[in-house]
């Protein structure tokens, strides 16, 4: 009986493959071209690992394209499986602590795994963690083939390290902590502390974006394109809190779309409370994104069964006050208990002095904040295939990727009546968050009076991307086209696969 079922499944899969052969061929050729643009002479001397990864990514992509054609009405499942499957590659092949600040994220997650939700700082020593962290930290940038951590048992001896992201909320590390906890209780080798932490964090990101895709009534395909951004999956398949930040942001925007497309008088205080809570926990992870709470003001009042403005303003005030209290009394003081205090002293960084300087020099401040040349590099950097320094990628392919995503923002067809008022106000929220990130970095990380803004990284802006098709879409009087959706999915998966290949080509 099982053999008959398996045979029917294989026949069905084969027939579906033949039916979509031109699209699968397009995916294969596109992925191959991307790979060729990234290789160098060193990859030809021993190409076995790269070839294996290419074939695995190729077959995974072909499977997911077929899966998509069979589950067009269940796009949340497509998003979950795509991110999870491609991300698993990065969990295991991304070098140790290769992701920005991954070592410090690891320590915070390890402390949470011990039940230490609010890290205890020991003056003059730092934060107490386990010896295995130092072993992994010494191997940072190395692949598992270049490290002995895969055949060494976990060393639970106590050691100290100077930083542990004390300023971040503990719930941003629960998933990673669960992975570390399982590595400990099953007495696995040291590398599994990292691998299982990454894996559980990836599952969290996959789940959040799957819920977001299911929740939003519009723009599901653009949501998948943002969720599958190679840089986003690269962060999601790491120990970084960015996994929760990006996933929560997509979920909040999906909830916003759900509210503006809901029926008249259908939204209750429950929906307002859920939305406000999501905005709060996102803002505690990344303060400038507290601005997402203002999206509640854009939802038409007649969608609620109560006076939205009264309860909406209460929600905004509560979220804002809690966020500011957290920042001023917990996050900012905690920065002093890290390596950042040395940077602040050495580079003449002072929030108070910087603000006074901005007030004293309003013209220079305006020119600084509105100088477009400061922002252009970060737009391009959003579409690189990995974040590591001197990453193997292709300027040509990155340019094509930027144009591809730009086309989605402006030209994706969806037949929905969206007023210009909603678009303008939504764009204002984008700008508030965008400039809030630059302004916060200028105040807290740039030397006083500096003519440039220090510490900005493109990954900070990933949460804003899912709002752009809503704001800039000019093709909203045309019904969705299944062929266009399929092409977008194919190209999205090809670029996502290229992120995996970029890591393999660079490090192996």
Buried (B, 14 or more C-beta within 10 A) or exposed (E): EEEEEEEEEEEEBEEBBEEBEEBBEBBBEBBEBBBEBBBEEEBEEEBEBBEEBBEBBBEBBBBBBBBBBEEEEBBBBBBBBBBBBBBBBBBBBBBBBBBBBBBBBBBBBBBBBBEBEEBEBEEEEBBBBBBBBBBBBEBEEBBBEEBEBEEBEBEEEEBBBBBBBBBBBBBBBBBBBBBBBBBBEEEBBBBBBBBBBBBBBBBBBBBBBBBBBBBBEBBBBBBBBBBBBBBBBBBBBBBBBBBBBBBBBBBBBBBBBBBBBBEEEEBEEEBBEEBBEBBBBBBBBBBBBBBBBBBBBBBBEEBBEBEBEEBBEEBBEEBBEBBEEBBEEBBBEBBEBBEBBEBBEEBEBBBEBBEEBBEEEEEEBEEBBEEEEBBEEBEBBBBBBBBBEEBBBBEEBBEBBBEBBBEBBEBBBBEBEBEEEBBEBBBBBBEBBBBBBBBBBBBBBBBBEBEEBBBBBBBBBBBBBBBBBBBBBEBBEEEBEEEBBBEBBBBBBBBBBBBBBBBBBBBB
